[in-house]
Amino acid sequence: MNNKTDINFELYKVFYYVATTLSFSEAAGKLFISQSAVSQSIKTLEKKLNQTLFIRSTKKVRLTPEGEILLRHIEPAVQLIVRGESQLLEASSGIGQLRIGASDTICRYFLVPYLEQFHKAFPGTHIKVTNATSIRCVELLRSGQVDLIVVNFPNSHLDSMFTSTTIHDFQDVFIADETFKELRGRKMSYQELLKYPILMLDKNSTTSEYLHALFQQHQLDLVPEVELSSNDLLIDLARIGLGIAFIPDYCLTKMPEDLFLLEMKEELPKRKLALAYNSHVPVSKAAVEFMHLLQPV
């Protein structure tokens, strides 16, 4: 038999923990084995695969390109095993664990009331929320680290592997403080906006993709003054006059008195929030119950 098909799966388990912690000692602690046993297991796996999986140095460990490829396949498998164990325990411990991926903005301004409802209905259920951009959330779902995600839509990273449904409409807006008072009540074009400093989310976000595409549709090249990973920070910077911030309207439950909305000659297209999950793998009862809250029949 080819030795590549006869590898002890414990070796892959050790590989997974080293690859996700990038530390032989931390992996050893999580596996309750010695660091030398971890090191020997990795050497054995590398020998059987005839590939170097890690680049080792005195201070840190990092994956080789071959190691990254292997991790992309091993991680979903490990997560499926963990998910299976969790669901087997559901019968004796309630409805299982709820694992959600969403940005901090979506969590704070949209999900909190639903999480409150869920907690009241199922007080003993463990809730784990992983904050990440809408793009990164798709990767968390793909690798099985979360059961469902709530993300901005359109999202070019959501493919046919996932089942998704829109659950909320929202409008993006431009806001500014009195530093730009000459713009109050004036209808702005996209071309005119480029004369002013624009504050927006960084490039690793669907919001950035959306706004850049919107300007490109008008043959305009958007070069933001400031790019951040937080909508709350964008609002704070708009408040001190650093520029005109681009944010979703659901961040403004009440319009602050020191800020105003810019009026646009052409209304911005509405976007949506979408719920997505992987229908090809079983999800916990907790995830099913939470999805029912988000999309009531």
BELKADA-V986883 format. One record per backbone hydrogen bond with DSSP energy under -1.0 kcal/mol. CO is the residue of the C=O (numbers start at 1). NH is the residue of the N-H. E is the energy in kcal/mol with one decimal. If there is no record, write none. Layout:
co=[CO;CO]
nh=[NH;NH]
e=[E;E]
//
This chain:
co=[2;8;9;10;11;12;13;14;15;16;17;18;23;24;25;26;27;28;28;34;35;36;37;38;39;40;41;42;43;44;45;46;46;53;55;60;62;64;65;66;67;68;70;71;74;75;76;77;78;79;80;81;82;83;84;85;89;95;98;99;99;100;101;102;103;104;105;106;106;107;111;112;113;114;115;116;117;118;122;126;128;130;133;134;135;136;137;138;139;140;148;149;151;153;155;159;163;165;168;170;171;173;174;175;176;177;178;180;181;183;188;189;190;192;193;197;198;198;199;200;205;206;207;208;209;210;211;212;213;215;215;216;226;228;230;231;232;233;234;235;237;238;244;245;247;248;249;256;260;263;271;272;273;273;274;275;276;277;278;284;285;286;287;288;289;290;291]
nh=[5;11;13;14;15;16;17;18;19;20;21;22;27;28;29;30;31;32;33;38;39;40;41;42;43;44;45;46;47;48;49;50;51;64;62;57;55;68;69;70;71;72;74;75;78;79;80;81;82;83;84;85;86;87;88;89;93;286;128;147;148;130;150;132;107;108;109;110;111;112;115;116;117;118;119;120;121;122;125;98;100;102;137;138;139;140;141;142;143;145;101;276;274;272;158;162;277;275;273;271;249;247;262;245;260;180;181;183;184;186;265;193;194;195;196;244;225;226;246;228;209;210;211;212;213;214;215;216;217;218;220;219;200;202;234;235;236;237;238;239;242;241;199;175;173;251;252;259;176;188;170;153;167;168;151;165;149;163;281;288;289;290;291;292;293;294;295]
e=[-1.9;-1.7;-1.8;-2.3;-2.5;-2.5;-1.9;-2.2;-3.0;-2.1;-1.4;-2.7;-2.0;-2.2;-2.0;-2.0;-2.0;-1.0;-1.9;-1.8;-2.5;-2.4;-2.1;-2.3;-2.1;-2.4;-2.5;-2.7;-2.0;-2.5;-2.5;-1.1;-1.7;-2.0;-1.9;-1.5;-3.5;-2.4;-1.9;-2.2;-2.5;-1.9;-2.6;-2.9;-2.6;-2.5;-2.1;-1.9;-2.5;-2.6;-2.5;-2.5;-2.3;-2.3;-1.9;-1.3;-1.2;-1.7;-3.2;-2.0;-1.4;-3.1;-2.0;-1.1;-2.5;-2.7;-2.7;-1.7;-2.4;-1.5;-2.7;-2.3;-2.1;-2.6;-2.5;-2.1;-2.0;-2.7;-1.9;-2.7;-2.6;-2.0;-2.5;-1.0;-1.0;-2.0;-2.2;-2.5;-2.1;-2.2;-1.9;-2.4;-3.2;-2.6;-1.8;-2.0;-2.2;-3.0;-2.7;-2.4;-2.8;-2.3;-2.6;-2.2;-2.4;-2.2;-1.7;-2.3;-1.4;-1.8;-3.2;-1.8;-1.1;-1.6;-2.1;-3.1;-2.1;-1.6;-2.2;-2.0;-1.9;-2.6;-2.5;-2.5;-2.1;-2.2;-2.2;-2.2;-1.8;-1.1;-2.3;-2.1;-2.3;-2.3;-1.4;-2.1;-2.0;-2.5;-2.1;-1.9;-2.2;-1.5;-2.9;-2.5;-3.0;-1.8;-1.9;-1.5;-1.9;-3.1;-2.7;-2.8;-3.1;-1.2;-2.5;-2.4;-2.4;-3.0;-1.2;-2.0;-2.6;-2.3;-2.4;-1.7;-1.3;-1.8;-2.0]
//
